[in-house]
Amino acid sequence: MRASEMGNADVVDILLKRGVAVDTLDSSGVTALIRASERGNTDVVNCLVKYGASVDVEDREGWTALLRGSTEGYTNVVKVLLQRGTNIDKQRLTGDTTLLVASEIGHREVVDLLVTNGASVDLADKHGNTPLIRAAENGHAAVVKLLVTWGSSIDLVNRLGMNALMRASEEGHVDAVESLLVRGAQVDTRGPKGVTALILASEGGHTKVIEQLVKYGASLDSADDVGDTPLISAANNGHDVVVRLLVKKGASLDMANREGWTALMSAAAEDYTYTAKIISPRLKHEGNIDKQRPNGATALLIASENGQHKVASLLLKNGASLDLPDETGNTPLIAAASNGHIDTVKMLAKQGASLDLLNNYGWSALMYAASEDYDQVVASLLENGASSDKRGQNGSTPLVIASTNGCLNSVKVLVFSGTSIDCKDARGRTPLMPAAEKGHEAVVKFLVDNGASIDLVDNNGWSALKQASQNGYSKIVELLLDTGAIIDTQLANGFNELHIACENGQLDVVKVLLDCGAGINSADEDGESPLLVAATNGYDDIVELLLKRRASIEQVNYEGWTSLMKAAEQGHASVMKTLLRDKQVNRAIDLQLPSGTTAPNIACEYG
């Protein structure tokens, strides 16, 4: 075996004369003939076959001597094996034949030898690839020419629906493409998903291939199943040289795919400036630079949305409509501002974009920028004349929106630019109120430090202090109280801040309110105290705190209910235990409702 591999024909001859078995397998399941063939040792191959070596024996991977020799391009080895009658079309499990592998690698002389000796020129592998497809996709033009000459079917497709011309075009092999076209390949055959050779070449940026395809009559505007033309495919991938070529050859500029995307829109989305530079001047005269997608988006809006300010500027120079909105009412400026694209915003504003237009949701560019804390965009819009008092949906202003979202930097820009710090929306909310409601401590502090009115209330009577109390933002509550917020003001139902905190289980807020003098036994419109509210809702920790702070356990509401009764009614056992441990409980335990019912009676009734 070693002698066969090393090409020592004399040694091999001696060993065989001494009776060594000619088809002995090595540890890898390979015969001496296969080893000699893959090394190109023609003399050894001659010697082995002279002694009767089996020419079609396969190794464990299905490789025969002929397959190995053909793969490596050893023409003389192939000749010897063919003369000995080897099976020229024998296939591996993959479907590979000698002609397939030789064609793929480009061994023209081997291919010539194989077809001359009767190899099946269209026998395909398990994927349906014929020798011609293999040769074409690897750019072996000479092999392509030879196979076609010997009768290979030029337009056969593999299992994916791709033929030789498509694969050569996709891979950019211009010589193979030309060889196929000269010999009659159909230039506009459709492959998987409706692609053509020209679409594949355009997608890959293969300019020379495109020139050949167009020369042989390829349709410039043929679209695939999703509507992408060669021009759109080239633009999608930023192949500006291809775009220039296709435009020069007469491709339609503003054809759209099924999603409404044109080549110019694709260039606008990806900042392919040169592509846009090629197309947009021509659209000024030959098409519609303001063509819209089904959602109303234009190329300018798409460029603005993606922050492609160079493309956007180019489009405007070529006549794009500055304020044309999409179906939601978003203009290019709104699209740019809502995504924080400062350079695009500056450019659009400089070009005269309408700064205060509202979309269908009642939002302006300034509102969107403020809502996302794009403070540079906010500043730029204000510098260019955007109104900070423009009201949108629900009467919202940019400052209220920024405060709601905790956008401190934008809040600062708006306030320092002169925006009214106490401006109200349609619900009567000032910027301070939603900031307190959402727990935006830094925004609250800034607004308070800059003169925000802390005791204003909204249309429902809610102040910033009440909002913070409801949601448990104890630091904000403390900040507001330290600044002088009035405590114990009541809503229409008589609830004050302490009632609200007790109802919502906000223990830390209750502590702060009590420390600042909140009325511990204050009553709402039904006569209910904070203790009764906490007991009703089962907040044992708040009940315990209120009792320690000397809340009245015997205080009743206007219907005669005590805290102990309410806890019993609601089944809050832990609250009842806390109440029963209090020193005042003896004065409350026997209190009766007008019906004569006591807390123990209620506990028994409700289990």
C-alpha positions as CSV (number, residue, x, y, z in Angstrom):
1,M,0.0,0.0,0.0
2,R,2.8,2.4,0.9
3,A,4.6,1.6,-2.3
4,S,1.5,2.4,-4.4
5,E,1.0,5.7,-2.6
6,M,4.7,6.7,-3.1
7,G,4.7,5.7,-6.8
8,N,7.2,2.8,-6.5
9,A,6.0,0.7,-9.4
10,D,8.9,-1.7,-9.3
11,V,8.3,-2.5,-5.6
12,V,4.6,-2.9,-6.3
13,D,5.4,-5.3,-9.2
14,I,7.7,-7.4,-6.9
15,L,5.1,-7.6,-4.1
16,L,2.3,-8.7,-6.5
17,K,4.5,-11.3,-8.0
18,R,5.1,-12.7,-4.5
19,G,1.4,-13.1,-4.1
20,V,0.3,-10.0,-2.2
21,A,-3.5,-9.5,-2.7
22,V,-4.0,-6.7,-5.2
23,D,-7.3,-5.5,-3.7
24,T,-6.2,-5.5,-0.1
25,L,-7.8,-2.6,1.9
26,D,-5.9,-0.4,4.3
27,S,-7.3,0.7,7.7
28,S,-9.3,3.4,6.0
29,G,-11.0,0.9,3.6
30,V,-8.9,2.2,0.6
31,T,-7.3,-0.1,-2.0
32,A,-3.8,0.4,-3.5
33,L,-5.4,1.4,-6.8
34,I,-7.4,4.2,-5.2
35,R,-4.3,5.5,-3.4
36,A,-2.2,5.4,-6.6
37,S,-4.9,7.1,-8.6
38,E,-5.4,10.0,-6.2
39,R,-1.6,10.6,-6.2
40,G,-1.4,10.4,-10.0
41,N,1.0,7.5,-10.0
42,T,0.3,6.2,-13.5
43,D,2.9,3.5,-13.6
44,V,1.6,2.0,-10.4
45,V,-1.9,2.2,-11.7
46,N,-0.8,0.3,-14.9
47,C,0.9,-2.3,-12.7
48,L,-2.1,-2.8,-10.4
49,V,-4.6,-3.2,-13.2
50,K,-2.2,-5.6,-15.1
51,Y,-2.4,-7.8,-12.0
52,G,-6.2,-7.6,-12.0
53,A,-7.0,-4.8,-9.6
54,S,-10.8,-4.2,-9.4
55,V,-11.2,-0.8,-11.0
56,D,-14.7,0.0,-9.5
57,V,-14.1,-0.8,-5.9
58,E,-15.3,2.0,-3.6
59,D,-13.8,3.2,-0.3
60,R,-16.0,3.9,2.7
61,E,-17.0,7.3,1.3
62,G,-18.0,5.9,-2.1
63,W,-14.8,7.1,-3.9
64,T,-13.5,4.9,-6.8
65,A,-10.1,5.1,-8.4
66,L,-11.6,6.9,-11.4
67,L,-13.3,9.5,-9.2
68,R,-10.1,10.2,-7.3
69,G,-8.1,10.5,-10.5
70,S,-10.6,12.8,-12.2
71,T,-10.9,15.0,-9.1
72,E,-7.1,15.6,-9.1
73,G,-7.0,16.1,-12.9
74,Y,-4.7,13.1,-13.6
75,T,-5.5,12.6,-17.3
76,N,-3.2,9.6,-17.8
77,V,-4.6,7.8,-14.8
78,V,-8.1,8.4,-16.1
79,K,-7.0,7.0,-19.5
80,V,-5.7,3.8,-18.0
81,L,-8.8,3.2,-15.9
82,L,-11.1,3.9,-18.9
83,Q,-9.2,1.4,-21.0
84,R,-9.8,-1.2,-18.3
85,G,-13.5,-0.7,-18.5
86,T,-14.3,1.2,-15.3
87,N,-17.9,2.4,-14.8
88,I,-17.6,5.9,-16.1
89,D,-21.0,7.0,-14.7
90,K,-20.7,5.4,-11.3
91,Q,-22.1,7.7,-8.6
92,R,-21.4,8.3,-5.0
93,L,-24.2,8.7,-2.4
94,T,-24.1,12.4,-3.1
95,G,-24.8,11.7,-6.8
96,D,-21.3,12.8,-7.8
97,T,-19.9,11.2,-11.0
98,T,-16.4,11.6,-12.5
99,L,-17.7,14.1,-15.0
100,L,-19.4,16.2,-12.3
101,V,-16.3,16.5,-10.1
102,A,-14.0,17.2,-13.0
103,S,-16.4,19.8,-14.4
104,E,-16.7,21.5,-11.0
105,I,-13.0,21.8,-10.6
106,G,-12.4,22.7,-14.2
107,H,-10.2,19.9,-15.4
108,R,-10.9,20.4,-19.1
109,E,-8.7,17.6,-20.4
110,V,-10.3,15.1,-18.0
111,V,-13.7,16.3,-19.0
112,D,-12.8,16.0,-22.7
113,L,-11.6,12.4,-22.1
114,L,-14.7,11.5,-20.2
115,V,-17.2,12.8,-22.7
116,T,-15.2,11.3,-25.5
117,N,-15.5,7.9,-23.8
118,G,-19.3,8.2,-23.3
119,A,-19.9,9.9,-20.0
120,S,-23.5,11.0,-19.5
121,V,-23.3,14.8,-19.9
122,D,-26.6,15.5,-18.1
123,L,-26.3,13.0,-15.2
124,A,-27.0,15.1,-12.1
125,D,-26.1,14.9,-8.5
126,K,-28.8,14.6,-5.7
127,H,-29.4,18.3,-5.8
128,G,-30.1,18.2,-9.6
129,N,-26.9,19.9,-10.5
130,T,-25.6,18.7,-13.9
131,P,-21.9,18.9,-15.0
132,L,-22.8,22.1,-17.0
133,I,-24.3,23.8,-13.9
134,R,-21.2,22.8,-11.8
135,A,-18.8,24.1,-14.4
136,A,-20.8,27.4,-14.9
137,E,-21.2,28.2,-11.2
138,N,-17.4,27.8,-10.8
139,G,-16.6,29.9,-13.9
140,H,-15.0,27.3,-16.1
141,A,-15.9,28.7,-19.5
142,A,-13.8,26.2,-21.4
143,V,-15.5,23.3,-19.8
144,V,-18.9,24.9,-20.4
145,K,-18.1,25.2,-24.1
146,L,-17.0,21.6,-24.2
147,L,-20.0,20.2,-22.4
148,V,-22.5,22.1,-24.6
149,T,-20.6,20.9,-27.7
150,W,-21.1,17.4,-26.5
151,G,-24.8,17.9,-26.1
152,S,-25.3,19.1,-22.5
153,S,-28.8,20.5,-22.1
154,I,-28.1,24.2,-21.7
155,D,-31.3,25.2,-19.8
156,L,-31.7,22.3,-17.4
157,V,-32.4,23.4,-13.9
158,N,-31.5,21.9,-10.6
159,R,-33.9,21.2,-7.8
160,L,-33.9,24.8,-6.7
161,G,-34.9,25.9,-10.2
162,M,-31.5,27.3,-11.1
163,N,-29.9,26.7,-14.5
164,A,-26.3,27.1,-15.6
165,L,-26.7,30.7,-16.7
166,M,-28.4,31.8,-13.5
167,R,-25.6,30.2,-11.4
168,A,-22.8,31.7,-13.5
169,S,-24.6,35.1,-13.4
170,E,-25.1,34.9,-9.6
171,E,-21.4,34.2,-9.1
172,G,-20.2,36.8,-11.5
173,H,-18.4,34.5,-14.0
174,V,-18.6,36.6,-17.2
175,D,-16.7,34.2,-19.4
176,A,-19.0,31.3,-18.5
177,V,-22.0,33.6,-19.0
178,E,-20.8,34.6,-22.4
179,S,-20.1,31.0,-23.4
180,L,-23.6,30.0,-22.4
181,L,-25.3,32.9,-24.2
182,V,-23.3,32.4,-27.4
183,R,-24.5,28.8,-27.4
184,G,-28.2,29.7,-27.0
185,A,-29.0,29.8,-23.3
186,Q,-32.4,31.4,-22.7
187,V,-31.5,34.8,-21.2
188,D,-34.8,35.5,-19.3
189,T,-35.7,32.1,-17.9
190,R,-37.2,32.5,-14.4
191,G,-35.8,30.6,-11.4
192,P,-36.8,30.2,-7.8
193,K,-39.1,33.1,-6.6
194,G,-39.1,34.4,-10.1
195,V,-35.5,35.6,-10.3
196,T,-33.8,36.0,-13.7
197,A,-30.1,35.9,-14.5
198,L,-30.1,39.7,-14.7
199,I,-31.7,40.1,-11.3
200,L,-29.1,37.7,-9.7
201,A,-26.2,39.5,-11.4
202,S,-27.6,42.9,-10.3
203,E,-28.0,41.8,-6.8
204,G,-24.4,40.6,-6.7
205,G,-23.0,43.7,-8.4
206,H,-21.6,41.9,-11.4
207,T,-21.3,44.7,-13.9
208,K,-19.6,42.7,-16.7
209,V,-22.1,39.9,-16.5
210,I,-24.9,42.4,-16.7
211,E,-23.4,43.9,-19.9
212,Q,-23.4,40.5,-21.5
213,L,-26.9,39.7,-20.4
214,V,-28.3,43.0,-21.7
215,K,-26.3,42.5,-24.9
216,Y,-28.2,39.3,-25.5
217,G,-31.6,40.9,-24.8
218,A,-32.2,40.4,-21.1
219,S,-35.3,42.3,-19.9
220,L,-34.3,45.3,-17.9
221,D,-37.5,45.6,-16.0
222,S,-38.4,41.9,-15.5
223,A,-39.4,41.6,-11.8
224,D,-39.2,38.6,-9.5
225,D,-42.1,37.3,-7.3
226,V,-41.8,40.1,-4.8
227,G,-41.6,42.7,-7.6
228,D,-37.9,43.5,-7.4
229,T,-36.5,44.5,-10.7
230,P,-32.7,44.4,-11.5
231,L,-32.5,48.1,-10.7
232,I,-34.2,47.6,-7.3
233,S,-32.0,44.6,-6.5
234,A,-28.9,46.6,-7.3
235,A,-30.1,49.6,-5.3
236,N,-31.0,47.4,-2.3
237,N,-27.3,46.3,-2.2
238,G,-25.7,49.6,-2.9
239,H,-24.2,48.7,-6.2
240,D,-24.1,52.2,-7.6
241,V,-22.0,51.2,-10.7
242,V,-24.6,48.6,-11.6
243,V,-27.4,51.2,-11.0
244,R,-25.6,53.6,-13.4
245,L,-25.3,50.9,-16.0
246,L,-28.9,49.8,-15.8
247,V,-30.2,53.4,-15.9
248,K,-27.9,54.1,-18.9
249,K,-29.4,51.0,-20.6
250,G,-32.9,52.3,-20.1
251,A,-34.2,50.6,-16.9
252,S,-37.5,52.1,-15.6
253,L,-36.6,54.4,-12.7
254,D,-39.6,54.4,-10.5
255,M,-41.0,50.9,-10.8
256,A,-42.0,49.7,-7.3
257,N,-42.0,46.2,-5.8
258,R,-45.0,44.7,-4.1
259,E,-44.3,46.5,-0.9
260,G,-44.1,49.8,-2.8
261,W,-40.4,50.2,-2.6
262,T,-38.6,51.8,-5.5
263,A,-34.8,51.8,-6.2
264,L,-34.6,55.4,-4.9
265,M,-36.4,54.5,-1.7
266,S,-34.0,51.6,-1.1
267,A,-31.1,54.0,-1.6
268,A,-32.7,56.5,0.7
269,A,-33.1,53.9,3.5
270,E,-29.5,52.7,3.4
271,D,-27.7,56.0,2.7
272,Y,-26.5,54.9,-0.7
273,T,-25.8,58.5,-1.8
274,Y,-24.3,57.7,-5.1
275,T,-27.3,55.6,-6.1
276,A,-29.6,58.4,-5.2
277,K,-27.4,60.8,-7.1
278,I,-27.8,58.8,-10.2
279,I,-31.5,58.3,-10.0
280,S,-33.0,61.5,-8.5
281,P,-32.0,64.0,-11.2
282,R,-33.5,61.7,-13.9
283,L,-36.7,61.3,-11.9
284,K,-37.1,65.1,-11.9
285,H,-37.8,64.8,-15.6
286,E,-38.6,61.1,-16.3
287,G,-40.6,60.0,-13.3
288,N,-42.0,60.9,-9.9
289,I,-39.5,61.7,-7.2
290,D,-42.5,61.9,-4.7
291,K,-43.8,58.4,-5.5
292,Q,-45.3,57.0,-2.3
293,R,-45.5,53.6,-0.8
294,P,-48.9,52.2,0.2
295,N,-48.3,53.8,3.6
296,G,-47.7,57.1,2.0
297,A,-43.9,57.2,2.6
298,T,-41.8,59.0,0.0
299,A,-38.1,58.6,-0.6
300,L,-37.5,61.8,1.3
301,L,-39.5,60.6,4.3
302,I,-37.7,57.3,4.3
303,A,-34.3,59.1,4.2
304,S,-35.3,61.4,7.0
305,E,-36.6,58.6,9.1
306,N,-33.3,56.8,8.8
307,G,-31.2,59.9,9.3
308,Q,-29.7,59.9,5.8
309,H,-29.4,63.6,5.6
310,K,-27.1,63.6,2.6
311,V,-29.6,61.6,0.6
312,A,-32.4,63.8,1.9
313,S,-30.6,67.0,0.8
314,L,-30.0,65.5,-2.6
315,L,-33.7,64.6,-3.0
316,L,-34.7,68.2,-2.1
317,K,-32.3,69.6,-4.6
318,N,-34.1,67.5,-7.2
319,G,-37.6,68.6,-6.4
320,A,-38.8,66.4,-3.6
321,S,-41.8,67.8,-1.7
322,L,-40.5,69.0,1.7
323,D,-43.7,68.5,3.8
324,L,-45.5,65.6,2.0
325,P,-46.8,63.4,4.8
326,D,-47.4,59.6,4.9
327,E,-50.8,58.1,5.8
328,T,-50.4,58.8,9.5
329,G,-49.6,62.5,8.8
330,N,-45.9,62.2,9.6
331,T,-43.8,64.6,7.5
332,P,-40.1,64.1,6.8
333,L,-39.3,66.5,9.7
334,I,-41.5,64.6,12.1
335,A,-39.9,61.3,11.0
336,A,-36.4,62.7,11.5
337,A,-37.2,64.3,14.9
338,S,-39.0,61.3,16.3
339,N,-35.8,59.2,15.6
340,G,-33.3,61.8,17.0
341,H,-31.6,62.5,13.7
342,I,-30.2,66.0,14.5
343,D,-28.3,66.6,11.2
344,T,-31.4,65.7,9.2
345,V,-33.6,67.9,11.4
346,K,-31.2,70.8,10.9
347,M,-31.1,70.4,7.2
348,L,-34.9,70.1,6.8
349,A,-35.5,73.1,9.0
350,K,-32.9,75.1,7.0
351,Q,-34.8,74.2,3.8
352,G,-38.0,75.6,5.2
353,A,-39.9,72.5,6.5
354,S,-43.1,73.4,8.4
355,L,-42.0,73.1,12.0
356,D,-45.4,72.9,13.8
357,L,-47.4,70.6,11.6
358,L,-49.3,67.9,13.6
359,N,-49.7,64.3,12.4
360,N,-52.9,62.4,12.7
361,Y,-52.2,61.6,16.3
362,G,-51.9,65.3,17.1
363,W,-48.2,65.3,17.6
364,S,-45.5,67.6,16.2
365,A,-41.9,67.1,15.5
366,L,-41.0,69.0,18.8
367,M,-43.3,66.7,20.8
368,Y,-41.7,63.6,19.5
369,A,-38.2,64.8,20.1
370,A,-39.2,65.9,23.6
371,S,-40.8,62.6,24.4
372,E,-37.6,60.7,23.6
373,D,-35.3,63.3,25.2
374,Y,-33.6,64.1,22.0
375,D,-32.5,67.4,23.6
376,Q,-30.3,68.5,20.7
377,V,-33.2,68.1,18.3
378,V,-35.5,70.0,20.7
379,A,-33.0,72.8,20.8
380,S,-32.6,72.9,17.1
381,L,-36.3,73.0,16.5
382,L,-36.8,75.8,19.0
383,E,-33.9,77.8,17.5
384,N,-35.5,77.5,14.1
385,G,-38.8,78.8,15.4
386,A,-40.9,75.8,16.5
387,S,-43.6,76.7,18.9
388,S,-43.2,75.2,22.4
389,D,-46.8,76.2,23.2
390,K,-48.3,74.3,20.3
391,R,-50.9,71.9,21.7
392,G,-51.5,68.4,20.4
393,Q,-53.9,65.6,21.2
394,N,-55.5,66.1,24.6
395,G,-54.0,69.5,24.7
396,S,-50.5,68.1,25.4
397,T,-47.6,70.5,25.1
398,P,-43.9,69.5,24.5
399,L,-43.1,70.3,28.1
400,V,-45.9,68.2,29.6
401,I,-44.8,65.3,27.3
402,A,-41.2,65.6,28.3
403,S,-42.0,65.7,32.0
404,T,-44.3,62.7,31.7
405,N,-41.5,60.7,30.2
406,G,-38.8,61.9,32.6
407,C,-36.8,63.5,29.8
408,L,-34.8,65.9,32.0
409,N,-32.5,67.3,29.3
410,S,-35.4,68.2,27.1
411,V,-37.3,69.7,30.0
412,K,-34.3,71.9,30.7
413,V,-34.1,73.1,27.1
414,L,-37.8,73.9,26.9
415,V,-37.9,75.8,30.2
416,F,-34.7,77.7,29.5
417,S,-36.1,78.6,26.1
418,G,-39.0,80.4,27.8
419,T,-41.7,77.8,27.8
420,S,-44.3,78.4,30.5
421,I,-43.4,76.1,33.3
422,D,-47.0,75.8,34.4
423,C,-48.6,75.2,31.0
424,K,-51.5,72.9,31.2
425,D,-52.9,70.1,28.9
426,A,-56.6,69.5,28.3
427,R,-56.8,67.5,31.6
428,G,-55.5,70.5,33.5
429,R,-52.1,68.9,34.2
430,T,-49.0,71.0,34.6
431,P,-45.6,69.5,33.8
432,L,-45.0,68.9,37.5
433,M,-48.0,66.7,37.9
434,P,-47.1,63.8,35.5
435,A,-43.5,64.0,36.6
436,A,-44.6,63.4,40.2
437,E,-47.1,60.8,39.1
438,K,-44.4,58.8,37.2
439,G,-41.7,59.2,39.9
440,H,-39.3,61.3,37.8
441,E,-37.5,62.8,40.8
442,A,-34.9,64.8,38.9
443,V,-37.5,66.4,36.7
444,V,-39.6,67.3,39.7
445,K,-36.7,68.9,41.5
446,F,-35.7,70.9,38.4
447,L,-39.3,72.1,37.9
448,V,-39.6,73.1,41.6
449,D,-36.2,74.8,41.6
450,N,-37.3,76.8,38.6
451,G,-40.5,78.1,40.0
452,A,-43.2,75.5,39.2
453,S,-46.4,76.1,41.1
454,I,-46.5,73.1,43.4
455,D,-50.1,73.3,44.6
456,L,-52.0,73.6,41.3
457,V,-54.5,70.9,40.7
458,D,-55.8,69.2,37.5
459,N,-59.4,69.1,36.4
460,N,-60.1,66.3,38.9
461,G,-58.5,68.1,41.8
462,W,-55.3,66.1,41.8
463,S,-52.1,67.9,42.8
464,A,-48.5,66.8,42.2
465,L,-48.4,65.9,45.9
466,K,-51.4,63.6,45.6
467,Q,-50.1,61.9,42.5
468,A,-46.8,61.1,44.2
469,S,-48.6,59.9,47.3
470,Q,-50.8,57.5,45.3
471,N,-47.8,55.9,43.6
472,G,-45.5,55.6,46.5
473,Y,-42.8,58.1,45.5
474,S,-41.8,59.1,49.1
475,K,-38.8,61.2,48.1
476,I,-40.9,63.3,45.8
477,V,-43.5,63.7,48.5
478,E,-40.8,64.8,50.9
479,L,-39.3,67.2,48.3
480,L,-42.7,68.8,47.6
481,L,-43.5,69.2,51.3
482,D,-40.0,70.7,52.0
483,T,-40.7,73.2,49.3
484,G,-44.0,74.2,50.9
485,A,-46.7,72.1,49.3
486,I,-50.0,72.4,51.2
487,I,-50.9,69.2,53.0
488,D,-54.4,67.8,53.8
489,T,-56.2,69.4,50.8
490,Q,-59.1,67.3,49.7
491,L,-60.5,65.8,46.5
492,A,-64.2,65.9,45.8
493,N,-64.7,62.7,47.8
494,G,-62.9,64.2,50.8
495,F,-59.7,62.1,50.3
496,N,-56.5,63.9,51.2
497,E,-52.9,62.8,50.6
498,L,-52.9,60.5,53.7
499,H,-56.1,58.8,52.7
500,I,-54.7,58.2,49.2
501,A,-51.4,56.8,50.5
502,C,-53.3,54.5,53.0
503,E,-55.7,53.3,50.3
504,N,-52.8,52.3,48.0
505,G,-50.6,50.7,50.7
506,Q,-47.8,53.3,50.4
507,L,-46.1,52.9,53.8
508,D,-43.1,55.1,53.2
509,V,-45.3,57.9,52.0
510,V,-47.5,57.6,55.1
511,K,-44.4,58.0,57.3
512,V,-43.4,61.2,55.4
513,L,-46.9,62.7,55.5
514,L,-47.2,62.0,59.2
515,D,-43.8,63.4,59.9
516,C,-44.9,66.6,58.1
517,G,-48.1,66.9,60.2
518,A,-50.8,65.3,58.1
519,G,-54.1,65.0,59.9
520,I,-54.0,61.5,61.2
521,N,-57.7,61.5,62.1
522,S,-59.0,63.5,59.2
523,A,-62.2,62.3,57.6
524,D,-63.4,62.0,54.0
525,E,-66.9,62.8,52.8
526,D,-68.1,59.5,54.3
527,G,-66.4,60.2,57.6
528,E,-63.7,57.6,57.0
529,S,-60.3,58.2,58.6
530,P,-56.9,57.1,57.1
531,L,-56.9,54.2,59.7
532,L,-60.3,53.0,58.6
533,V,-59.1,53.2,54.9
534,A,-56.0,51.2,55.6
535,A,-57.9,48.6,57.7
536,T,-60.5,48.2,54.9
537,N,-57.7,47.5,52.4
538,G,-55.8,45.1,54.6
539,Y,-52.6,47.1,55.0
540,D,-51.4,45.8,58.3
541,D,-48.1,47.7,58.3
542,I,-49.8,51.0,57.8
543,V,-52.4,50.2,60.5
544,E,-49.6,49.5,62.9
545,L,-47.9,52.7,62.1
546,L,-51.0,54.8,62.4
547,L,-51.8,53.3,65.8
548,K,-48.3,54.0,67.0
549,R,-48.9,57.6,65.9
550,R,-52.0,57.6,68.1
551,A,-54.7,57.3,65.4
552,S,-58.1,56.9,67.0
553,I,-59.2,53.3,66.9
554,E,-62.7,54.2,68.0
555,Q,-63.3,56.8,65.2
556,V,-66.4,55.8,63.2
557,N,-67.6,56.8,59.7
558,Y,-71.0,58.2,59.1
559,E,-72.6,54.8,59.1
560,G,-71.0,53.9,62.4
561,W,-68.3,51.6,61.2
562,T,-65.0,51.4,63.0
563,S,-61.6,50.2,61.6
564,L,-62.0,46.9,63.5
565,M,-65.4,46.3,62.0
566,K,-64.1,47.0,58.4
567,A,-61.2,44.6,59.0
568,A,-63.6,41.9,60.2
569,E,-65.9,42.4,57.3
570,Q,-63.1,42.1,54.7
571,G,-61.5,39.1,56.5
572,H,-58.2,40.8,57.2
573,A,-57.1,38.7,60.1
574,S,-53.7,40.2,60.5
575,V,-55.2,43.7,60.6
576,M,-57.6,42.6,63.3
577,K,-54.8,41.2,65.4
578,T,-52.9,44.4,65.1
579,L,-56.0,46.4,66.1
580,L,-56.8,44.1,69.0
581,R,-53.3,44.5,70.4
582,D,-53.7,48.2,70.7
583,K,-54.3,49.8,74.1
584,Q,-57.4,51.6,72.9
585,V,-59.1,48.5,71.6
586,N,-61.3,48.1,74.7
587,R,-63.0,51.4,73.8
588,A,-63.7,50.2,70.3
589,I,-64.4,46.5,70.5
590,D,-67.9,46.9,71.9
591,L,-69.0,49.8,69.7
592,Q,-72.2,49.1,67.8
593,L,-73.6,49.8,64.4
594,P,-77.1,51.4,64.4
595,S,-78.3,47.8,64.0
596,G,-76.6,46.8,67.2
597,T,-73.9,44.7,65.5
598,T,-70.4,44.8,67.0
599,A,-67.0,43.9,65.5
600,P,-67.1,40.4,67.0
601,N,-70.6,39.8,65.5
602,I,-69.2,40.9,62.1
603,A,-66.2,38.6,62.4
604,C,-68.5,35.6,63.1
605,E,-70.8,36.5,60.3
606,Y,-68.0,36.8,57.7
607,G,-66.0,33.9,59.1
